[in-house]
Amino acid sequence: VYVLLFMLLLYFFMLSSSPLLDTLSIRVAERAGAAYGTVRMFGSFGFMLMALSSGLLLESLGGLTNIPYLYWSVWILPIVLLWTMKDEKSKRKVVVSLGAFRDMLRDTKFIWFLVLVFLLMVPHRMNDGLLALYLKDLGGSDVMVGWAWALAAASEIPTFALLGRYMNRFHELALLGVVAILYTIRWFLYGYIQDPFVLMLLQATHCITFAVFWITAVQYAVRLVPEHLQSTGQSMLSMVFLGLAGISGGFVGGFIKDWLGGAYMYYFGSVLTLAAAVLFLGTHAYMRKKNHPSV
């Protein structure tokens, strides 16, 4: 019961902080004349370090029963740094109202974009939750699972560092359509290949799927919503990615895995991402034909 309560509180605050951090990162990057991806790559670097070191740290601390010590040792430094930082007051005098929020919900372009993100991200969140079980079913070890996620996080770093410099050459919807095609190939290979070591290496494709998706989706969400509602727009994007897609991916993926096996779970994911690719590219073509201002 105490563990359940702790995890509910942890994710209640942690997930709500993600869109705020993304919005803050975008604004800091703009003021510094840098790309958002340059700031975001440090998050991937930190995740990679934790994926590699957490197992060894837990073992040295005596196992999972002592995981609170790991949590607090990781959190103390950020808490101290945040306590010493001063919040920068916004120069804008725009007051966020419920009416402005309702107007954003009536924005068909933004809502349609969130629907397509949901369709694309269900298989990704399915992989997040069930990859470890799939690797173990194929004979993989706990160490291999840790390396798989470390490899995924490490592969993100160069993408976040470099993609922002070339984003202005592509329209976001077209780029997301290409990402969806790459996701389709990725999930098909996950279902077809039965060697856990090769699957671990395939996690490196994270750099051309999720990393490109996230930096593109964040940028497009920022462009679709008014400046004073950027945090709200990012919150809705995170709600779809982390919440709705996570719940749906975990439930549907677990059901298919138990019913037909892990390979068919990934085949199902490739069908969803193929549908997302068609819709992203079709939407981009339609908006170009109509000469929409956001294209």
C-alpha angles and dihedrals in degrees: 000000000000091000091051091049091048093050092048091053092043095053093039090063100028097053093045090053094056098075090044090053091048092051091047091048091052093051094045091049091050092051091047093047091241134124122262090235091060089061095039094055090072088065090056090047091053092047090051092052092050093047090054099041106033094078093051092044093050090049092051091048092053105263139292094323088072096047092117088070089055092049094050094044089055096045102045096077096049090047091053092046093048091049091057096046122094121223114240112229116231117246091212117096096198112130116216108230136182088248091059090048091051090050089054090052089053091054101110093195092057095044092047089050090054091050091054091046089053092052092048096045101047092083091043093054089043088058091047092058103036108030092093092054091045093052091048091049087056093049100268122148133232089253090055090053090053092049091048092059093040089053091050092051093045092051090057094061100076091042093053090044097050110025096071090065092060102034093102090066093066136049111240097233092051091048092049089051090055090047089053090054090051089049089053091055091044096053092044090055091048089057096041099046116072100182109104092205092056090046089053089054091047088065085080087074083075086090094065097037116034099020092051091042095052099047090045095046093048092050093048093047089052090051094049099052130058115267095249090054097049094110090050091049091050089048091055091047090051091045090057095042101040101026116029097028091042094053093043094045094049095047099042094038093050091048094051092044092054093043105041106003138262095287092061089048088063093042088056089050091053090054091053094049091047088055089048090051092053092048095045093050092041091052091049092050091047093050092048090051091051090044091232114195093235093059 
